[in-house]
Amino acid sequence: MKPIQMVDLVSQYQRLKTDINLSMQSVLDQANYINGAPVKQFSKDLAEYLSVKHVIPCANGTDALQIALMALGLPEGSEVITPGFSYIAVAEACLLLKLKPVFAEVNPQTFNLNPLEIEKHITANTKAIIPVHLFGQCADMETIMAIAEKHNLYVIEDNAQSIGAEYTYSDGRICKSGTIGHLATTSFFPSKNLGCYGDGGAVFTNNDALEERVQMIANHGQKIKYIHDAIGINSRLDTIQAAVLLVKLPLLNSFNAERQAVAAKYTEAFKNHSHLMPPIVAKNTTHVYHQYTLQTCDMNIEDFRTAMKLKGIPTMVYYPLPIHQQNAYIQAVSLPICESIASHVVSLPIGTDMDEQQVDYVIETVLNYFKA
C-alpha cells in the first residue's frame, strides 16, 4: 500500500503529468509569464463552469478577500459579520482594511454561519456579511441573502473550500457555491479541490460595476496602464499557475466525486459510532469534502492522532482555536458552539487519489483504536 497523505498531490500529478507538463511548457516556450493567454482562458472557462458573469483571477485567496472588501468601499470601522469558527483569512483582511470583524455562532451540525445568529449582531455600523462555506458545503445562502436585503448589507461568499458544491433554493433552483452573493472569493492553494502548484485565487461577481472595481484594484488601481484612478494592490494569478488550472478545471466534478466516494465509505463506517459523528450535510447543499471532519465525544483527540500517526495515518485539527480566542484577533465575546466544535473535531485523509485499500485501512485502524 502506498503511503497515506492528507491530500496526495504527488499521485494526482502523476496521473495528470502529460497534460500538465505540456500546458506549463507552452507558457515557458512563449515566455508570457504575466497575464498570458492561459489566465484569460481560465477566467472564461471558470466563469462558464460556475455560470457567473465575471471571474477575476488574483494571487491568492486572502488577496481575493481583501480586494473584494476594497471594491465595496466600506468606511473605516465598518462591521463585517463572519463565523467565529473558520480560518482567520476573513478577519485578517478586515483588520488590514481597518474594518471590524464581528464573530457569530455557527450551526453545530454543519459548522457554517448560523443565519439565526446574524441579526443579533447587526448594528448601524454593519455593512457586510461574509459566510464561509466551510469544509465543502454551502452555508444557508437563501436565508443569509434575505437578511442582507432586509438590512441593506453586502454579502461576500468565502468559497475557498467548496468550489463545485451546489446550492438548492426553496423553489428548486440550483446554482454553484460562490455565485449567490454580491461577490465571492476562492483560493487555488495546492490542496484545494481545484488547486494549482503555488498560490492563486479569484473573485467572482455578477455585478458589472463591482467587476470593474475588482479588476482595477487588483491591478494597482488602474484601468488604463499608468493611469491610476484608485488605490489598489498588485495581485495577479501567474500564467504558469493558470496553465495548471486549465488542465484541472475540466476534471473538477470528477475530483469532487472521488472525494465524495471516500467520504461515503467513511460515513457508512462511523455512522453509529459512540465516539465519532460523521459530517452532516444540510438538505439544501451538496458537500465536496475539502476536508472530512468528524466531531468527537468522550475521547482524547491528541492520543487518537498520535495512535493514527504511529499507524501511518495523518490527521489534522481544523481549527483548534476559534478566531475570537486567537491572540491577534481576540474579542471578549462568548461563542460556546464555536469553542466546543474547535475542541471536538478531527479530520481524516481525503483526496482524489486515495485507493480502496487506503480507505479500508483508515477505517479499520480507526475502528480498532476504540477496541483496544
N, C-alpha and C positions, 0 to 999 in steps of 0.2 A: 504493500500500500504506500502511495506517495505521501510525503509529509502533509499534514493538515495546516492550512493557513486561515486566518480570519477571512481574508479575501485572497484568492490565489491568482495574482496578476501575471505571474510567470506562465502558468498553464494557459491563461487566456491569450497572452501574447503569442505563445507557440501555435495556438490554433489559428490566429489571425495574421501570423507573421508575414506571409507572402504579400497580402493586400496592404498591410500597414507599411511594410518596407517600401513597396512601390509608391504609395501615396506620399510618404516622407521624402523619398528620393526625388520625386518630382519637384518638391519645394527646394531641395538643395541644388538641383540642376538649374532651376530658374533664378535662384538667389533672391527670391521675393519674400523676405522674411517678415515684413511688417505690412499688415492689411493686404496680403496677397489674395489671389482669386479663391483659394480654399476657405478663407474667412467669410467672404461674401456668399459663397455657395453653401457653407454650413449654416449661416444665418438664415438663408432662404429655405433650406431643407428642414431645419428645426421648426421654423415658423409654420411650414406646411404640416409637419408631423403633429404639432400642438394645435393647429387651427387657430393661431393667433396672428394678428396683423404684423407685429414687429418683434424681432429678436435682435438685441444689440449686444454682441459679444464684448467681454471685457477680461481683465487679467485674472480675476478670481472671484469667488462668491462673496467675500467680505467687501471687496470693492463694489460689487453689484449692489449690495445693501446700501452702502454709502452713497453711491451715485443715485439710486432710486430716491433716497431721502433728500438729497440735494435738489433733485428735479422738482420736488414738491415745494421747495422754497419756504419751509416752515420757519416761523420766528424762533429766535433763541429762547430756550426754556419751554418750548412746546413739549407736551407729554405724549408718549407713544406707548400704547398698551401692548404687551407681549407676554408669552408664557414664562413663568419662573423656572420651569424645568425644560432645559434645552441647552444647546451650545451657546457660548457667550457672544457670538458674532453680532447679533442684533443689538445687544446692549453696548458693545464696543463701538459700533457705527454711530449709534445715537449720541453717545457721550463725546465722541470725537467732533461731532457737529454741534455740541452744546445743547442737545435735546435731552429730555429726561425719560429714560425707560421706566415704565410702570409695570411691575411684575404681577401677573394674575395667576390664579389657580388653573390647573389642568384637569381634564377628565381622568379619573383614576383608572379607567379601563384602557383608554386609547392613548393617554399621555399628551394629547393635543389640547390647545387652549379651549377652555370651557366657556362657551358663549354666555351661559347663565351668570358667569362671574364678571363679564366685561363691563356691564352698566354700573356695577358697584364702584368702578374706578374712573368713570367719566367725570371730568370737571370742565370748567370753562377753558382750561388750557389744553385739553385733549385734542389732538389734531389727527392722529392716525392709529391704526391697529396693525400689528404685524403678527399674524398667526404663523406658526412654524409647522409644516407638515412632517411631523417627527417620525423617524424610523421607516417611513414608506407608505403611510396612509394620510389621506386628506383630513384636515380639520373640518368642522361643520360650517362650510363656507356660505351656504344659503342663509343660515341664521346670522352669521357674522356680517354678511353684506347688508342684511336688513337692519341690523343695529347701526352699522356705519351710515346707511342712508338716513335713518331716523335722526342721527346726531350730526350729520354733515361731516363725516370723517373719511379720510383716505384709508385704503387697505392695500398693504404690500404683502404678498404671499412669499414666505421663505420656502422655496421649493427645492432646496439643495439635496434633500434626502428622498424625494418622492416623484422624481421625473418619470412620466409614463403612467402614473396612477390615474384612475378615472373617478370622477365625482358625479353622482346622480342626483339631480334636483327632485323635489317632491312631485313635479309634473312629468317626470320621466326623462327629461333632457339629460344628456351625458356630455361631459366635457373633461378635458385633461386638467390635472392639477397645474396651477400656475397660469391659468387663463381666465380666472374669475375676478380677481381684484383689479384695482386701478393699475397696479404694477405688480410684477413678480420677479424674483431673483432665483438664480441657481448657481451651483458650483460644479465644475468638471474635475475636481480633485480626483487623482487616480483611482481611489477606492469607491467612488460613487458608482451608481448604476450605469451612468453614462460618463465615463472618466477618460481624461487624456493622459499624457505622460509627463505632466508637470502641473502647473496651476492654470486654471481657466474658469471663467464664469460668464454669466449673461443676465440681461434684464429683458423681461417680456412686457408688452403692453398692447392693448387695442386702441389706445388713445393717441391720435396723431400729434397733438401738442406736447404730450409727455414724451413721446418718442423723439421729437426734435430736441427737447431739453436734455434727455439722456444722452443722445448722440453727441451733443455739444459738450456736455460736462465731461464725458469720458475722453474727449479729445481736446484737453486744455481750454475748454470754453470757446472753441472756435467752430463756426460753420464753414467759413472760408479761410483757407490757410493764411496764417499770420494776422488775421482779423479776429480779435478776441472779444466776445460780447458778454462773457460771464466768467466767473471764477470756476475753473474746472480742475480736473486731475488728469494724469496720464495713465490710462488703464486700457490695455489692448490685449486681445487674445492673439498669441503668437500664431503665425501662419502654419508652422510645423505642428502645433497642437490642433489646429483646425483640420489639418490633413489626417490626423489620427481619429478625430471625432467624425469625420466624414465616412470613414470605414465603419465605425462602431454604430452610428445612428440607425442605419437600416436594421441592425441586429438588436436594438433596444428592447423591442417587445419579446424577442426570444430570450434575451438576457433576463428580463423580469420573470418570464415564465419558468426559467430554470431556478431562479431564487424561490419562486412560489412553490415549486415541486419539492424543494428541500424543506421549506417551511411546513408544507402539508405533512411530511413524514415526521418532523419533529412534533408538530401539534398532536398528531394521532398518538404518538408515543407518550406524550406528557399530559394529555388532556384530563386525566383523572388522578394526577399525582398529588399527594398530600403536601408536598413542599414546593412545587413548581406550578405556576399558572402561565400557560402559553399566551401569546398576544391575542387580544380580542379585536376583531375587525368590525368597525362601525358599519351599519347597514347601508349607508349611502356612499361608500367608497370602496375601491379595491386597495389592496396592500401589495407593494412591490418589494418589501423586505430589504431595504437598505441595511437594516440590522434585524436580527431575530432576537428579541429581547423578552426574557422571562421575568415575571415577578416571583419573588421567593417568599417563603413563610417558614419561620422557626428553623433557620439554618444559618451557619456561619459562611458568608459568601467568600471570604478570603481563604478559608480552609478548603472550600469547594474548588476555587480557582487553582489553588496550589495542587490539589489532587489531580485536577484535569491536566495541568501543565506537566506533571510527572508522567502522565499517560500520553503526552504528545498532542494535547488538545488545547489550543489557545482560547482564551475567553477575554471579554472586556466588560468594564462597567461604564456605561454611558448614561448619566453623568453623575459622579459620586457626590457632588456638592451642588445644590441648586444655585442659580445665579445670584439671588439676593443674599446668599451667605458667602460669596466669593469676596476676598479682601478688596479687589479692585472695584467691585460693584455693590458693595454691601448696602442694604436698606433695612431699616427697622420695621419690617412687615412680617406678618405671620402667614405662612403658606404651608399648612400642615400636610396637605396632599403632596405637594412638590417635595417636601422634605422626606416624607415617608417613601415615596417612589424612589428617590435618589439613594436611599439606604437599602432598597429591597430589589434591585434589578441586576441582572447579569445577562450578557449577550453571548450567544454561541456562534461558531463559524458558519458563514453562509456566503454563497457566491455562485458565479456562473459555471465554475469548473469543478465543483465537488462531485465526485462519483458516488455510486451507490454504496460501495464498500466503505468509503469515508463516513458517509452519513450514518450507516448502520453502526459503525464503530463508535461514533459520538453518542448515539442513542444508547447503545449497550453500556458504554463506560459511565454515562451519567446515571442510568438506572442502577448499575452495580454499586455506585458510590453510596447510594442510600440503603443498600442491603448489607453493607459492611458493618 
